[in-house]
Amino acid sequence: SQQGEEDPQALSIQEGENATMNCSYKTSINNLQWYRQNSGRGLVHLILIRSNEREKHSGRLRVTLDTSKKSSSLLITASRAADTASYFCATVDPTQGGSEKLVFGKGTKLTVNP
Amino acid sequence: NAGVTQTPKFQVLKTGQSMTLQCAQDMNHNSMYWYRQDPGMGLRLIYYSASEGTTDKGEVPNGYNVSRLNKREFSLRLESAAPSQTSVYFCASSFLDGNTEAFFGQGTRLTVV
């Protein structure tokens, strides 16, 4: 089964508002990654947070990680219409003994209305 | 650099036909992956390859075979296509250590009728 589960499944906001998406995962991790997918396109990497980090910033993105709760959140501040996309979290399970099983959640579909 | 290149972009198959989806990367990555994406299901891992010469099953391997031809290329084969394999297929690659980003191709939209 999939490692990560995003919440909510869909989110609709107005331009300028903040958007928060959550991800829960099941097993221990080395890191957690967030990706973005524009409609009909491949995924693009946004940010990676390691298991020993609690918060990370990149431009208008802020990611938090709580390993005790096995959860992460992605915050997009001052959203723009161009942020409309689906957002996925992904993890690599270190218990796989070196094999690189990169698994994704089902994603959050974000719509930013002008 | 082209990154990750998938071919073809679109394909329609009849039930029972076979085909191979091609994927190549030019970033000297060790790991390569095949995913399928269906509405409401996110990305599900079909097969992955941690290095040249090795392949492992993911979540949904049934009905598929893969070949890691060399470090650059990782192909996905459908031996006898079924309508349930109608999906968008993505290939991705990354370095082995898992602590770096994965790069994705643009996808192959496959319809099995």
Interface residues (C-beta under 8 A of the other chain):
Chain A: S1 Q2 N30 N31 Q33 Y35 G40 R41 G42 L43 V44 H45 L48 R50 F88 A90 V92 P94 G98 S99 E100 K101 L102 V103 F104 G105 K106 G107
Chain B: V4 N30 S31 Y33 Y35 G40 M41 G42 L43 R44 L45 Y48 A50 D56 G58 E59 F90 A92 S94 L96 G98 N99 T100 E101 A102 F103 F104 G105 Q106 G107
